Amino acid sequence: MTTQIGSGPSEIAIAPAISQADARIERRLCAFATCDSGSVWDAQDELSSAIAEAGMHFEGRAYPVCLRPLAIDCGLANHLSATAEMVIKLLDIAAEMYCCNEDVQDLFPTYKHLRHLITRLPKHRPIVRICRLDGLIGTDGYYKIIETNTEGPGGVIQNGLAAKVWRRIPNPLTHGLSLDVGKQPFAKDPNCFVWELASAYRATTGRELRTAAVVNFRGRFTNEVEWIVNGLRDAGVKAALLDITAMKRTPSGLVGPDGELIELVYNKLDVREVIKSKECMTYLHACAAHEVVSINPWISQCVLSDKAILAVLSDDRFSSNFNAEQIEFISRHIPWTRLVRAGATTDPERRRIELIGHIRENKANLVLKPSNATRGEHVLVGRLTSSEVWEEHMDRASRDPYVVQEYVRPGEVTALHQPSRSLKKMPYGIDCYVFGGRLAGFQSRASFDAVMNVGRSGILLPVAIAGA
């Protein structure tokens, strides 16, 4: 496999996939598996203990950081960074399209009743201030974005902290190799997430941030919240975790239970529950009226995080909204994606097709996903799914929005899978965190499951840059 390298979307050269350092780590781990696995597991146990002692966890469970890193070279790091930062710019364009294009709005039926709130865009750009783009390296060598995660993604602080802990643990897999995690901004300073919140507030209002709330609903998605609240407090901001129903609108703005004005909110919640609940409407209206700075705003929470946003980018119907360089970029980095519904469209080769028939006939090359679900819920990889289950989910798509996406085969690494205490080959992906339009750092997830998610027994591989 090769990967495409370059600082811009169209000036591209070819370089080896991942790195020679990663190949050496792979060989070492395979050798340890056959002759001395005990020393590797001792080091893994030391790392896991250090992670736990540092207070990192995933909703009360162990934070599954693997001793084995994914080692990428500088060229690939630059390529991932340039790709991720360009996608954020494209999402600004997609947000504007949603506000004025009925065909685009039609791809997001779940949010129709909230359109009057979603389309009140903030003044700041990029609209998406905090984001994690999930991706895979395609067989053509280009980095493919398969999900956008523009709501309140996990790992914004803990992954930087985990990288710092991983760096100080003696590691037989990386001995003698020149690997660096520290040049990633969120590993150099795990509070760079907090600084971005403060910077976004300053850019919007011209003032320094004094009060903030991390907003939750019914206790869901609380992972990492304590780190966010404490990080804000350490930065001199009065901060608290509040349920969405604990705040009230006043003539002065949004206030908390103590009556104090809240200047900024960061949302960590399940949007599907929020948009169905009448008791959340007061909060949504306050955010839409810009009575509080909301990071990310509701178009990011709903539309830009919905998997159908990749259909907006990849569908030829909307290509007139992008310039030639952007169209070329999209063709390389955004997999073919469509909202599942009857009708004509184009396939990945731009041939006219009837979509439902195409999905049935090309199951092995496709993935079905609920458009607004999280943590890999009900995602089906066609080549690993029976025809009966595939048909069942196509039928579901007539009631609840699904997207169909071109299958991108993931690479594989040998890694330590702590839950099963085994060294196994696992598919992996590479994700890019982007804060304020700039790359903040990387993570890699691996799993036995074809759907790679920490909530589904996945593990986290620290991403280290070889020769940096």
C-alpha positions as CSV (number, residue, x, y, z in Angstrom):
1,M,0.0,0.0,0.0
2,T,1.1,3.6,-0.6
3,T,-0.2,6.8,0.8
4,Q,-0.4,10.2,-0.9
5,I,1.7,12.9,0.7
6,G,1.6,16.7,0.2
7,S,0.8,20.0,1.9
8,G,-2.2,20.7,-0.3
9,P,-5.1,18.8,-1.7
10,S,-3.9,18.8,-5.3
11,E,-0.1,18.8,-5.1
12,I,0.5,15.2,-4.2
13,A,3.4,12.8,-4.4
14,I,3.6,9.1,-3.4
15,A,5.4,7.7,-0.3
16,P,5.4,4.4,1.6
17,A,2.3,3.6,3.7
18,I,2.7,4.3,7.5
19,S,6.5,4.0,8.1
20,Q,9.5,1.7,8.3
21,A,9.4,2.2,12.1
22,D,5.9,0.8,12.2
23,A,7.0,-2.2,10.2
24,R,9.8,-2.8,12.8
25,I,7.4,-2.5,15.7
26,E,5.1,-5.1,13.9
27,R,8.0,-7.5,13.5
28,R,9.1,-7.1,17.2
29,L,5.6,-7.7,18.5
30,C,5.2,-10.8,16.4
31,A,8.6,-12.0,17.7
32,F,7.6,-11.3,21.3
33,A,4.3,-13.3,20.7
34,T,6.3,-16.4,20.0
35,C,9.2,-16.2,22.4
36,D,8.8,-13.6,25.2
37,S,5.2,-12.3,25.5
38,G,5.6,-11.9,29.3
39,S,7.9,-8.9,29.0
40,V,5.4,-7.1,26.7
41,W,2.5,-7.8,28.9
42,D,4.5,-6.6,32.0
43,A,5.1,-3.3,30.1
44,Q,1.4,-3.1,29.1
45,D,0.3,-3.7,32.7
46,E,2.6,-0.9,33.8
47,L,1.1,1.4,31.2
48,S,-2.5,0.5,32.1
49,S,-1.8,1.1,35.8
50,A,-0.2,4.5,35.1
51,I,-3.2,5.4,32.9
52,A,-5.6,4.5,35.7
53,E,-3.5,6.3,38.4
54,A,-3.7,9.4,36.2
55,G,-7.5,9.3,36.5
56,M,-8.3,8.4,32.9
57,H,-11.2,6.1,32.2
58,F,-14.0,5.5,29.7
59,E,-17.3,5.9,31.5
60,G,-16.0,4.1,34.6
61,R,-14.1,1.4,32.6
62,A,-10.4,1.2,32.0
63,Y,-9.2,3.6,29.3
64,P,-7.9,1.0,26.8
65,V,-4.5,2.5,25.8
66,C,-2.2,0.0,24.0
67,L,1.5,-0.3,24.5
68,R,1.9,-0.7,20.8
69,P,1.9,2.7,19.0
70,L,1.0,3.3,15.4
71,A,4.2,4.9,14.0
72,I,3.6,7.2,11.1
73,D,6.3,9.2,9.2
74,C,6.4,13.0,8.9
75,G,5.0,13.0,5.4
76,L,1.9,11.0,6.3
77,A,1.4,13.3,9.4
78,N,1.5,16.3,7.1
79,H,-0.9,14.7,4.7
80,L,-3.4,13.8,7.4
81,S,-3.2,17.3,8.8
82,A,-3.7,19.0,5.5
83,T,-6.7,16.7,4.7
84,A,-8.4,17.2,8.0
85,E,-8.0,21.0,7.9
86,M,-9.4,21.1,4.4
87,V,-12.5,19.1,5.4
88,I,-13.3,21.7,8.1
89,K,-13.4,24.3,5.4
90,L,-15.7,22.2,3.3
91,L,-18.0,21.8,6.3
92,D,-18.4,25.6,6.4
93,I,-19.6,25.5,2.8
94,A,-21.9,22.6,3.6
95,A,-23.4,24.5,6.5
96,E,-24.2,27.4,4.2
97,M,-25.7,25.0,1.7
98,Y,-28.0,23.5,4.2
99,C,-29.4,27.0,5.1
100,C,-30.5,27.8,1.6
101,N,-30.8,24.6,-0.5
102,E,-33.9,22.5,-0.1
103,D,-32.3,19.5,-1.8
104,V,-29.6,19.5,0.9
105,Q,-32.2,20.0,3.7
106,D,-34.1,17.0,2.3
107,L,-31.1,14.7,3.2
108,F,-31.7,15.5,6.9
109,P,-35.4,14.8,7.6
110,T,-34.7,14.1,11.3
111,Y,-34.0,17.8,12.0
112,K,-36.8,19.3,9.9
113,H,-38.7,20.6,12.9
114,L,-35.5,22.4,14.2
115,R,-34.5,24.0,10.9
116,H,-35.4,27.5,12.1
117,L,-32.9,27.0,15.0
118,I,-30.2,25.1,13.1
119,T,-29.9,27.7,10.3
120,R,-29.1,30.6,12.6
121,L,-25.3,30.3,12.1
122,P,-22.7,31.8,14.3
123,K,-20.5,34.6,13.0
124,H,-17.2,32.8,13.7
125,R,-15.4,30.6,11.3
126,P,-14.7,27.8,11.2
127,I,-18.2,26.9,12.4
128,V,-16.9,23.6,13.8
129,R,-14.4,24.6,16.5
130,I,-13.9,21.1,18.1
131,C,-13.9,18.1,15.8
132,R,-12.6,14.5,15.4
133,L,-12.5,13.2,11.8
134,D,-12.4,9.4,11.6
135,G,-10.7,7.9,8.7
136,L,-8.9,5.1,6.9
137,I,-6.1,4.9,4.3
138,G,-7.7,3.7,1.1
139,T,-6.2,1.1,-1.3
140,D,-5.5,4.1,-3.6
141,G,-3.3,5.5,-0.9
142,Y,-5.5,8.5,0.0
143,Y,-6.8,9.2,3.5
144,K,-10.6,8.7,3.5
145,I,-12.9,10.5,5.9
146,I,-15.7,8.1,6.9
147,E,-17.3,10.1,9.8
148,T,-17.1,13.7,10.9
149,N,-17.9,13.8,14.7
150,T,-18.6,17.5,14.9
151,E,-20.7,17.3,18.0
152,G,-18.7,16.7,21.2
153,P,-16.2,14.0,20.4
154,G,-14.4,11.9,23.0
155,G,-10.7,12.0,23.7
156,V,-10.2,15.8,23.4
157,I,-8.2,15.9,26.6
158,Q,-7.6,12.3,27.7
159,N,-5.8,11.3,24.5
160,G,-3.2,14.0,25.0
161,L,-2.7,12.9,28.6
162,A,-2.5,9.3,27.6
163,A,0.2,10.1,25.0
164,K,2.3,11.8,27.8
165,V,1.9,8.8,30.1
166,W,2.7,6.3,27.3
167,R,5.9,8.3,26.4
168,R,7.4,7.8,29.9
169,I,6.7,4.0,30.2
170,P,9.7,1.7,29.2
171,N,8.6,0.0,26.0
172,P,10.4,-3.0,24.6
173,L,8.5,-2.5,21.3
174,T,10.1,0.9,20.6
175,H,13.5,0.5,22.0
176,G,16.1,2.3,19.8
177,L,13.4,3.9,17.6
178,S,13.1,7.7,17.2
179,L,9.4,8.2,17.9
180,D,7.7,11.4,19.1
181,V,4.2,12.0,20.4
182,G,5.0,15.4,22.0
183,K,4.8,17.5,18.8
184,Q,1.0,16.9,18.6
185,P,-0.5,20.0,20.2
186,F,-2.8,18.1,22.5
187,A,0.0,15.9,23.7
188,K,2.3,18.9,24.2
189,D,-0.4,20.6,26.2
190,P,-3.5,18.5,26.9
191,N,-5.4,21.7,27.9
192,C,-5.1,23.1,24.4
193,F,-8.8,22.0,24.1
194,V,-9.6,24.4,26.9
195,W,-7.6,27.2,25.3
196,E,-9.6,26.7,22.1
197,L,-12.9,27.1,24.0
198,A,-11.5,30.4,25.5
199,S,-10.2,31.5,22.0
200,A,-13.6,30.8,20.4
201,Y,-15.4,32.9,23.0
202,R,-12.9,35.7,22.6
203,A,-13.2,35.6,18.7
204,T,-17.0,35.7,19.0
205,T,-17.4,38.4,21.7
206,G,-14.1,40.3,22.0
207,R,-14.1,39.5,25.8
208,E,-12.3,37.0,28.0
209,L,-14.2,33.9,29.1
210,R,-15.3,34.0,32.8
211,T,-18.1,31.4,33.1
212,A,-18.9,28.2,31.3
213,A,-20.9,25.0,31.5
214,V,-20.4,21.5,30.1
215,V,-24.0,20.6,29.2
216,N,-25.3,17.0,29.6
217,F,-28.8,15.5,29.3
218,R,-30.0,12.6,31.5
219,G,-26.5,11.6,32.5
220,R,-25.5,10.3,29.1
221,F,-22.0,10.8,27.5
222,T,-20.3,12.0,30.7
223,N,-16.9,10.6,29.7
224,E,-14.1,13.1,30.1
225,V,-16.4,15.7,31.5
226,E,-14.5,16.0,34.8
227,W,-11.3,16.8,32.8
228,I,-13.1,19.5,30.8
229,V,-14.6,21.1,33.9
230,N,-11.3,21.0,35.8
231,G,-9.4,22.3,32.8
232,L,-11.7,25.3,32.6
233,R,-11.3,26.0,36.3
234,D,-7.6,25.7,36.1
235,A,-7.7,28.4,33.3
236,G,-9.6,30.7,35.7
237,V,-13.0,30.1,34.4
238,K,-15.9,29.3,36.7
239,A,-17.2,26.1,35.3
240,A,-19.7,23.3,36.1
241,L,-21.4,20.3,34.7
242,L,-25.1,21.1,34.2
243,D,-28.1,19.1,32.9
244,I,-29.7,20.8,29.9
245,T,-32.8,21.4,32.0
246,A,-31.0,23.2,34.8
247,M,-30.5,26.4,32.9
248,K,-33.0,29.2,32.3
249,R,-33.4,32.0,29.8
250,T,-33.5,35.5,31.2
251,P,-33.3,39.0,29.7
252,S,-29.6,39.0,30.5
253,G,-29.0,35.6,28.9
254,L,-28.7,32.0,29.9
255,V,-28.3,31.4,33.7
256,G,-27.5,28.4,35.8
257,P,-29.2,27.2,39.0
258,D,-27.3,29.8,41.0
259,G,-28.6,32.6,38.8
260,E,-25.2,33.4,37.4
261,L,-24.9,34.2,33.7
262,I,-23.3,31.4,31.6
263,E,-21.1,32.8,28.8
264,L,-20.1,29.6,27.0
265,V,-21.6,26.1,26.8
266,Y,-19.9,22.9,25.5
267,N,-22.3,20.2,24.7
268,K,-21.7,16.5,25.7
269,L,-25.0,14.9,25.1
270,D,-27.0,12.6,22.8
271,V,-28.5,14.8,20.2
272,R,-31.2,12.2,19.4
273,E,-32.6,12.5,22.8
274,V,-32.4,16.3,23.0
275,I,-34.2,17.0,19.7
276,K,-37.2,14.8,20.8
277,S,-37.6,16.4,24.2
278,K,-39.8,19.4,24.7
279,E,-38.0,20.3,28.0
280,C,-34.8,21.0,26.0
281,M,-36.4,23.6,23.7
282,T,-35.7,26.5,25.9
283,Y,-32.0,25.7,25.8
284,L,-32.0,25.2,22.0
285,H,-33.7,28.6,21.5
286,A,-31.2,30.3,23.7
287,C,-28.3,28.9,21.7
288,A,-29.9,29.7,18.4
289,A,-30.5,33.3,19.5
290,H,-26.8,33.5,20.4
291,E,-27.7,34.4,24.0
292,V,-24.7,32.1,24.9
293,V,-21.7,31.0,22.9
294,S,-22.4,27.4,22.0
295,I,-19.4,25.1,21.1
296,N,-20.2,23.5,18.8
297,P,-23.3,25.3,17.5
298,W,-26.4,23.2,16.7
299,I,-25.8,22.9,13.0
300,S,-22.6,21.1,14.0
301,Q,-24.4,19.0,16.6
302,C,-27.1,17.9,14.1
303,V,-26.4,18.4,10.4
304,L,-22.6,18.4,10.2
305,S,-22.2,15.4,12.5
306,D,-24.9,13.4,10.6
307,K,-23.4,10.8,8.3
308,A,-25.5,12.2,5.5
309,I,-23.1,15.2,5.4
310,L,-20.7,13.1,3.4
311,A,-23.5,12.6,0.8
312,V,-23.7,16.4,0.5
313,L,-20.0,16.5,-0.3
314,S,-19.8,13.4,-2.5
315,D,-23.0,13.8,-4.6
316,D,-22.5,15.2,-8.1
317,R,-25.8,17.2,-7.7
318,F,-24.0,19.6,-5.4
319,S,-20.6,19.9,-7.1
320,S,-21.4,23.4,-8.4
321,N,-21.0,24.7,-4.8
322,F,-17.3,23.8,-4.8
323,N,-14.3,25.0,-6.9
324,A,-12.2,22.7,-9.1
325,E,-9.6,22.1,-6.4
326,Q,-12.3,21.2,-3.8
327,I,-14.0,18.8,-6.2
328,E,-10.7,17.0,-6.8
329,F,-10.1,16.9,-3.1
330,I,-13.5,15.4,-2.4
331,S,-13.1,12.7,-5.1
332,R,-9.9,11.6,-3.3
333,H,-10.8,11.9,0.3
334,I,-14.6,11.6,0.7
335,P,-16.0,8.1,0.1
336,W,-19.1,7.8,-2.1
337,T,-22.1,8.2,0.3
338,R,-25.8,8.4,-0.3
339,L,-29.0,8.7,1.8
340,V,-30.8,5.4,1.4
341,R,-34.0,6.0,-0.5
342,A,-35.6,4.9,-3.8
343,G,-34.6,6.9,-6.9
344,A,-31.8,7.5,-9.4
345,T,-28.3,8.7,-8.5
346,T,-24.8,8.1,-9.6
347,D,-22.4,5.3,-8.4
348,P,-18.8,5.8,-7.4
349,E,-17.8,5.8,-11.1
350,R,-20.5,8.4,-11.8
351,R,-22.7,6.0,-13.8
352,R,-26.5,6.5,-13.4
353,I,-28.0,3.8,-11.2
354,E,-31.2,3.0,-9.3
355,L,-30.0,3.3,-5.7
356,I,-31.9,0.5,-3.9
357,G,-31.0,-2.1,-6.6
358,H,-27.4,-1.0,-6.5
359,I,-27.3,-1.5,-2.7
360,R,-28.7,-5.0,-3.1
361,E,-26.4,-6.0,-5.9
362,N,-23.2,-4.5,-4.5
363,K,-23.4,-5.5,-0.8
364,A,-19.8,-6.7,-0.7
365,N,-18.6,-3.2,-1.5
366,L,-20.9,-1.2,0.8
367,V,-21.5,-0.2,4.4
368,L,-25.0,0.7,5.8
369,K,-25.1,3.2,8.7
370,P,-28.0,4.9,10.6
371,S,-27.4,8.5,9.7
372,N,-27.3,10.0,13.2
373,A,-26.4,7.1,15.5
374,T,-23.2,7.0,17.6
375,R,-20.6,4.5,18.7
376,G,-21.1,2.2,15.7
377,E,-24.7,1.4,16.5
378,H,-26.3,-0.8,13.8
379,V,-23.4,-0.2,11.3
380,L,-23.3,-3.1,8.9
381,V,-20.3,-4.0,6.7
382,G,-21.8,-5.7,3.7
383,R,-19.2,-8.3,3.1
384,L,-19.6,-9.4,6.7
385,T,-23.4,-9.4,6.8
386,S,-25.9,-12.0,5.7
387,S,-28.3,-11.1,2.9
388,E,-31.2,-11.4,5.3
389,V,-29.8,-8.9,7.8
390,W,-28.8,-6.6,5.0
391,E,-32.4,-6.6,3.7
392,E,-33.8,-6.1,7.2
393,H,-31.7,-2.9,7.6
394,M,-32.6,-1.7,4.1
395,D,-36.2,-2.0,5.2
396,R,-35.4,0.0,8.4
397,A,-34.0,2.7,6.2
398,S,-37.5,3.4,4.9
399,R,-38.5,4.4,8.5
400,D,-35.3,5.8,10.0
401,P,-32.7,7.6,7.9
402,Y,-29.7,5.4,6.9
403,V,-26.8,6.2,4.6
404,V,-24.9,3.8,2.3
405,Q,-21.2,4.3,1.9
406,E,-18.5,2.9,-0.2
407,Y,-16.5,0.3,1.7
408,V,-13.0,1.3,2.6
409,R,-10.9,-1.7,3.6
410,P,-9.0,-0.9,6.8
411,G,-5.3,-1.8,7.3
412,E,-4.3,-4.3,10.0
413,V,-1.8,-4.2,12.8
414,T,-0.8,-6.7,15.5
415,A,-1.7,-5.3,18.8
416,L,-2.2,-6.2,22.5
417,H,-5.9,-6.7,23.2
418,Q,-6.2,-6.2,26.9
419,P,-9.7,-7.6,27.5
420,S,-8.8,-11.0,25.9
421,R,-5.1,-10.9,27.0
422,S,-4.0,-11.8,23.5
423,L,-1.8,-10.5,20.7
424,K,-3.9,-10.4,17.5
425,K,-4.2,-8.9,14.1
426,M,-6.8,-6.2,14.2
427,P,-8.1,-3.7,11.7
428,Y,-7.3,-0.1,12.6
429,G,-8.1,3.5,11.6
430,I,-6.5,6.9,12.1
431,D,-8.5,9.8,13.5
432,C,-7.6,13.5,13.4
433,Y,-8.6,16.0,16.1
434,V,-9.0,19.5,14.8
435,F,-9.4,22.5,17.1
436,G,-10.2,25.9,15.7
437,G,-9.5,24.7,12.1
438,R,-6.0,23.4,13.0
439,L,-4.8,19.9,13.6
440,A,-4.6,19.1,17.4
441,G,-3.5,15.5,17.3
442,F,-4.1,12.0,16.2
443,Q,-5.6,8.8,17.6
444,S,-5.7,5.3,16.2
445,R,-8.3,2.8,17.1
446,A,-8.1,-1.0,16.6
447,S,-10.6,-3.7,17.2
448,F,-11.6,-7.3,16.6
449,D,-14.9,-5.9,15.5
450,A,-15.2,-4.5,12.0
451,V,-16.7,-1.4,13.5
452,M,-13.9,0.2,15.4
453,N,-15.2,1.9,18.6
454,V,-13.9,2.1,22.1
455,G,-17.5,1.6,23.3
456,R,-17.4,-1.7,21.5
457,S,-14.2,-3.3,23.0
458,G,-11.9,-1.3,20.8
459,I,-8.5,-0.2,21.9
460,L,-6.5,3.0,21.4
461,L,-3.0,3.0,19.8
462,P,-0.9,6.1,20.6
463,V,0.1,7.7,17.3
464,A,3.8,8.5,17.2
465,I,5.7,10.3,14.5
466,A,8.8,8.5,13.3
467,G,12.0,10.5,12.9
468,A,10.3,13.7,14.1
